[in-house]
Amino acid sequence: MTQHPLRLPDFRLLFIGRTVSTLGDAVVPAALAIAITRATGSSGALALVLGCAMVPRLLLLPLGGVAGDRFNPRVVALATDLIRALAQLAVGVELTAGQPRLAHIAVAEAVGGIASAFAMPTATPLVAATVPGVQRMRANALLASAGNAARLGGPALAGVLVYTAGAGWAFVLDGASFMASAALLTRLTVRHIPGERRPLLADLALGWDEVRSRDWYWTSLIGHAVWNGASAVLLTLGPLIAAQRLGGDGVWIAMTQAAAGGVLMGSLIAGRVRPKRPVLVANLGLALYALPLLALATAAPAAVTVAGYALAMTGLGFLNPVWQTVVQQQFPAGVLARVTSYDWLLSLAAAPLGYVLAPLASHAWGSSAPLAVTAVLVALTCAGTAAVPGVRRIGQGAMREADPCGEREVSAEGASLTAPGRS
């Protein structure tokens, strides 16, 4: 019988740090939206701040992957936690001091976005470096479940802070959570064996070669990217449809709460269920996102729409830890951060596209058309991976085998936040 992952001292530190920092991060979106709209009365100002965080994160992700493989991932994660702590504390001070200046907040969020680009690729290698292969599925499921539970309670905590102490204290809390995570990382033991030094472009190319050499990986990423674009379409058009055609704003609130519960349930299921074809089953679970898209497109009853959204997000909750475990087992340790960065890059790039195209398509053809088309695309690309030999070939052994470069769990070169959090 294998040892529980939380009995491993290094993983326990990583688990506590990631859970605390995810809870801190979960309060920020609602607090930021309220703070900026209160201060400026402009949705454009909020879009500007969000863009300042998103754009540098997107552009620098490949460089973050190279850094995560070249240097000890613990050091990279620690440094970025400290930088993000300072950035969030700066926003908190700006908001609590009165008369917040939009430019200062935008700059602080841009700094946080840059740091996030280097932090995100370290998550997968850090788990691989602290947990033996046979225990990684359970470890990833634990991280996902704790992170999802934190995100479930984050908005409520944000509301309490905003309406009692003020929105600025939500950012102070987030900054403190990053400081706590950094403090725990200082006690983490992750051996790092430097690989062969190459020019930057050569390192980037090597990571991409690893991605495209595995048909199960790059074809799944296409499905995952379409899923993220579809999610942006739903999040853009869904609230108005819920308010106007399904019974009011309360329906959208019910959908978001059901979605959060679904993600948590999916991650809990992933910790207990071991399908014979994990990548195939996980991708088929993502295809369930067509259900809420079709429900909104046809103005199905509110109960059906809420249930469909919960089921779809259960598929996402199941995929995340399964996907991370398979990636940790199937890729050489020295390229994990780069491979993860390309995964994030594709996913993040698809979401802004959905946000831009959804309102344009809705204005031209009505909201039902883009939702229905997106539902078909999600179903085809995610379920269509079943036709890929590599997707069908990846079996249970992929979630418990040793790393392909040998037993290197504790010496993982470049060892790695969907964080499973801090994304």
ZIRA-V28999 format. One record per residue. RES is the residue in one small letter. SS is DSSP state (@ for helix, = for strand, . for the rest). OMEGA is omega in degrees with one decimal (* if undefined). NEAR is the number of other C-alpha atoms within 10 Angstrom. Layout:
{{RES	SS	OMEGA	NEAR} {RES	SS	OMEGA	NEAR}}
This chain:
{{m	.	-175.5	3} {t	.	-179.8	6} {q	.	177.3	10} {h	.	-177.6	10} {p	@	-177.9	22} {l	@	173.6	17} {r	@	176.0	9} {l	.	-172.7	13} {p	@	-177.5	15} {d	@	178.7	21} {f	@	179.1	22} {r	@	176.8	17} {l	@	179.1	20} {l	@	-178.5	23} {f	@	-178.6	24} {i	@	-178.8	17} {g	@	-178.7	20} {r	@	-179.7	29} {t	@	179.3	27} {v	@	-177.5	20} {s	@	177.1	27} {t	@	176.3	28} {l	@	177.7	26} {g	@	179.6	25} {d	@	-174.8	24} {a	@	-179.7	25} {v	.	-170.4	29} {v	@	-174.6	24} {p	@	-179.5	16} {a	@	-179.3	18} {a	@	179.8	23} {l	@	-179.5	23} {a	@	-179.3	17} {i	@	-176.7	16} {a	@	-176.8	19} {i	@	-179.6	23} {t	@	175.4	14} {r	@	-175.3	10} {a	@	-172.9	15} {t	@	-175.0	14} {g	.	-173.6	12} {s	.	173.2	11} {s	@	177.1	11} {g	@	178.0	12} {a	@	177.3	18} {l	@	178.3	20} {a	@	179.1	12} {l	@	-179.4	14} {v	@	178.6	22} {l	@	177.9	18} {g	@	179.1	17} {c	@	177.0	21} {a	@	-173.2	22} {m	@	-172.2	21} {v	@	178.3	17} {p	@	176.8	19} {r	@	-178.2	26} {l	@	-175.5	20} {l	@	-172.4	14} {l	@	-178.5	18} {l	@	178.6	28} {p	@	177.2	27} {l	@	176.1	19} {g	@	176.9	26} {g	@	178.1	30} {v	@	179.8	26} {a	@	-179.6	22} {g	@	178.0	35} {d	@	-177.8	31} {r	@	-173.0	25} {f	.	177.3	17} {n	.	-176.3	23} {p	@	177.1	31} {r	@	-179.5	29} {v	@	178.8	17} {v	@	-179.7	22} {a	@	179.6	26} {l	@	-179.0	19} {a	@	-178.9	17} {t	@	174.7	22} {d	@	179.3	26} {l	@	179.3	20} {i	@	180.0	21} {r	@	176.0	26} {a	@	179.6	25} {l	@	179.9	21} {a	@	-179.1	24} {q	@	176.2	28} {l	@	177.6	23} {a	@	176.7	20} {v	@	178.9	28} {g	@	178.5	23} {v	@	-179.7	16} {e	@	-177.2	18} {l	@	-178.2	25} {t	@	-177.5	16} {a	.	-177.9	10} {g	.	-178.2	10} {q	.	-178.8	9} {p	.	-179.8	19} {r	.	-174.9	14} {l	@	-178.0	19} {a	@	179.9	12} {h	@	179.6	14} {i	@	180.0	23} {a	@	179.0	20} {v	@	179.4	17} {a	@	178.6	22} {e	@	176.1	24} {a	@	177.2	22} {v	@	177.3	20} {g	@	178.0	25} {g	@	177.0	24} {i	@	179.8	24} {a	@	-179.8	26} {s	@	178.9	27} {a	@	179.1	28} {f	@	-178.5	26} {a	@	-172.3	32} {m	@	-179.4	28} {p	.	-178.9	38} {t	@	-172.8	31} {a	@	-178.1	28} {t	@	177.0	28} {p	@	-179.7	31} {l	@	176.1	31} {v	@	179.8	30} {a	@	-176.8	33} {a	@	-174.9	28} {t	@	-176.2	28} {v	.	175.2	22} {p	.	-173.9	23} {g	@	-174.9	24} {v	@	-176.5	19} {q	@	-171.7	17} {r	@	179.0	24} {m	@	180.0	26} {r	@	179.5	21} {a	@	179.4	26} {n	@	177.9	27} {a	@	177.1	28} {l	@	178.9	22} {l	@	-179.5	25} {a	@	-178.8	31} {s	@	179.2	26} {a	@	178.8	24} {g	@	179.5	27} {n	@	176.4	28} {a	@	178.0	19} {a	@	179.7	23} {r	@	178.4	24} {l	@	-179.4	22} {g	@	-176.5	14} {g	@	-179.6	21} {p	@	178.4	18} {a	@	177.4	14} {l	@	177.9	20} {a	@	179.4	25} {g	@	179.0	17} {v	@	-178.9	15} {l	@	-176.4	19} {v	@	-173.3	20} {y	@	174.8	10} {t	@	-176.6	10} {a	.	-176.8	11} {g	.	-175.5	18} {a	.	-178.2	27} {g	@	-178.0	26} {w	@	173.4	24} {a	@	178.9	31} {f	@	175.2	31} {v	@	177.5	24} {l	@	179.5	23} {d	@	177.7	27} {g	@	178.7	27} {a	@	179.2	21} {s	@	175.8	24} {f	@	177.7	30} {m	@	178.3	22} {a	@	178.3	19} {s	@	179.2	26} {a	@	179.4	25} {a	@	178.6	16} {l	@	178.6	19} {l	@	178.4	22} {t	.	-178.4	12} {r	.	-178.0	13} {l	.	178.4	19} {t	.	178.6	15} {v	.	176.6	24} {r	.	-179.0	19} {h	.	176.9	20} {i	.	-177.5	18} {p	.	177.2	15} {g	.	179.0	13} {e	.	179.7	8} {r	.	178.4	9} {r	.	170.9	11} {p	.	-176.4	8} {l	@	-178.3	12} {l	@	178.2	11} {a	@	176.7	11} {d	@	178.1	22} {l	@	-179.1	19} {a	@	179.5	13} {l	@	177.4	16} {g	@	179.6	24} {w	@	176.9	18} {d	@	177.4	12} {e	@	-180.0	17} {v	@	-172.8	22} {r	@	179.5	12} {s	.	-178.1	10} {r	.	-175.7	14} {d	@	179.8	15} {w	@	-175.1	21} {y	@	-173.4	22} {w	@	176.2	17} {t	@	175.4	19} {s	@	179.4	25} {l	@	176.0	22} {i	@	176.8	18} {g	@	-179.9	24} {h	@	178.6	24} {a	@	177.4	23} {v	@	177.3	25} {w	@	-179.6	28} {n	@	175.7	21} {g	@	178.2	26} {a	@	177.6	28} {s	@	178.2	20} {a	@	177.7	21} {v	@	-179.6	27} {l	@	-178.4	24} {l	@	179.1	16} {t	@	-174.2	17} {l	@	-174.2	21} {g	@	-176.0	21} {p	@	-178.9	20} {l	@	178.1	15} {i	@	179.1	21} {a	@	-177.2	21} {a	@	-172.0	14} {q	@	-170.3	10} {r	@	-174.9	14} {l	.	175.7	20} {g	.	176.2	13} {g	.	-177.7	15} {d	@	-179.3	15} {g	@	178.4	13} {v	@	178.9	21} {w	@	177.0	22} {i	@	178.1	14} {a	@	178.3	18} {m	@	-178.3	24} {t	@	178.0	18} {q	@	177.5	15} {a	@	178.3	21} {a	@	179.0	24} {a	@	177.3	21} {g	@	178.8	20} {g	@	178.4	24} {v	@	178.2	28} {l	@	179.8	26} {m	@	179.4	22} {g	@	179.8	27} {s	@	176.3	28} {l	@	177.6	22} {i	@	-179.2	17} {a	@	179.2	27} {g	.	-175.6	19} {r	.	-174.9	11} {v	.	179.4	10} {r	.	-179.3	14} {p	.	-180.0	14} {k	.	179.6	15} {r	.	-169.8	16} {p	@	-178.2	27} {v	@	179.1	27} {l	@	-179.1	26} {v	@	-179.5	20} {a	@	178.6	24} {n	@	175.8	27} {l	@	175.6	20} {g	@	177.5	23} {l	@	-179.9	26} {a	@	178.3	26} {l	.	179.1	24} {y	.	175.6	29} {a	@	-175.7	24} {l	@	179.7	23} {p	@	177.3	26} {l	@	178.5	30} {l	@	179.0	21} {a	@	177.9	22} {l	@	-178.9	28} {a	@	-177.6	22} {t	.	-177.6	15} {a	.	177.3	16} {a	.	178.5	15} {p	.	-175.3	13} {a	@	-178.0	20} {a	@	178.6	13} {v	@	-179.5	15} {t	@	179.4	25} {v	@	-179.6	24} {a	@	178.8	18} {g	@	179.1	24} {y	@	178.4	28} {a	@	180.0	28} {l	@	179.9	25} {a	@	-178.2	24} {m	@	170.9	25} {t	@	175.4	28} {g	@	177.2	27} {l	@	179.9	27} {g	@	177.9	30} {f	@	-176.4	30} {l	@	-169.8	26} {n	@	-179.8	20} {p	@	177.9	29} {v	@	-179.8	25} {w	@	-179.1	19} {q	@	-179.1	23} {t	@	-180.0	27} {v	@	179.3	24} {v	@	179.8	22} {q	@	-177.9	29} {q	@	-169.7	26} {q	@	180.0	19} {f	.	173.8	17} {p	.	-175.6	20} {a	@	-175.4	28} {g	@	179.0	26} {v	@	-174.7	29} {l	@	-177.4	32} {a	@	179.4	35} {r	@	178.1	33} {v	@	178.9	28} {t	@	-179.2	28} {s	@	177.6	29} {y	@	175.9	21} {d	@	179.0	22} {w	@	-177.3	23} {l	@	-179.5	19} {l	@	-178.8	17} {s	@	-178.0	21} {l	@	-178.6	20} {a	@	-177.1	17} {a	@	-176.2	20} {a	@	177.8	19} {p	@	177.8	18} {l	@	177.7	15} {g	@	179.1	23} {y	@	-178.8	19} {v	@	-172.8	14} {l	@	-175.2	16} {a	@	-179.4	25} {p	@	178.4	17} {l	@	179.9	13} {a	@	179.5	16} {s	@	179.1	16} {h	@	-176.6	10} {a	@	-171.0	10} {w	@	-175.5	11} {g	.	-173.6	14} {s	@	-176.5	22} {s	@	-175.8	20} {a	@	-179.7	17} {p	@	178.4	25} {l	@	-179.6	27} {a	@	179.2	18} {v	@	179.7	15} {t	@	178.5	25} {a	@	179.1	25} {v	@	-179.5	17} {l	@	179.2	19} {v	@	-179.0	28} {a	@	-177.5	22} {l	@	-174.6	15} {t	@	-179.2	23} {c	@	178.6	27} {a	@	-179.1	21} {g	@	177.3	18} {t	@	177.4	24} {a	@	179.8	18} {a	@	-177.0	10} {v	.	-177.3	14} {p	@	-177.7	11} {g	@	178.6	17} {v	@	179.6	22} {r	@	-174.7	17} {r	@	-179.1	15} {i	.	-177.1	18} {g	.	-178.3	18} {q	@	-179.0	15} {g	@	179.9	14} {a	@	-177.5	22} {m	@	179.1	24} {r	.	179.8	17} {e	.	172.2	16} {a	.	176.5	18} {d	.	-178.0	21} {p	.	178.9	13} {c	.	178.3	13} {g	.	179.2	11} {e	.	-174.5	14} {r	.	-175.2	20} {e	.	-176.5	24} {v	.	177.6	19} {s	.	-171.0	18} {a	.	178.3	31} {e	.	-178.3	29} {g	.	-178.6	36} {a	.	-170.3	36} {s	.	*	34} {l	.	*	22} {t	.	*	18} {a	.	167.8	22} {p	.	178.9	26} {g	.	177.8	22} {r	.	-178.5	20} {s	.	*	16}}
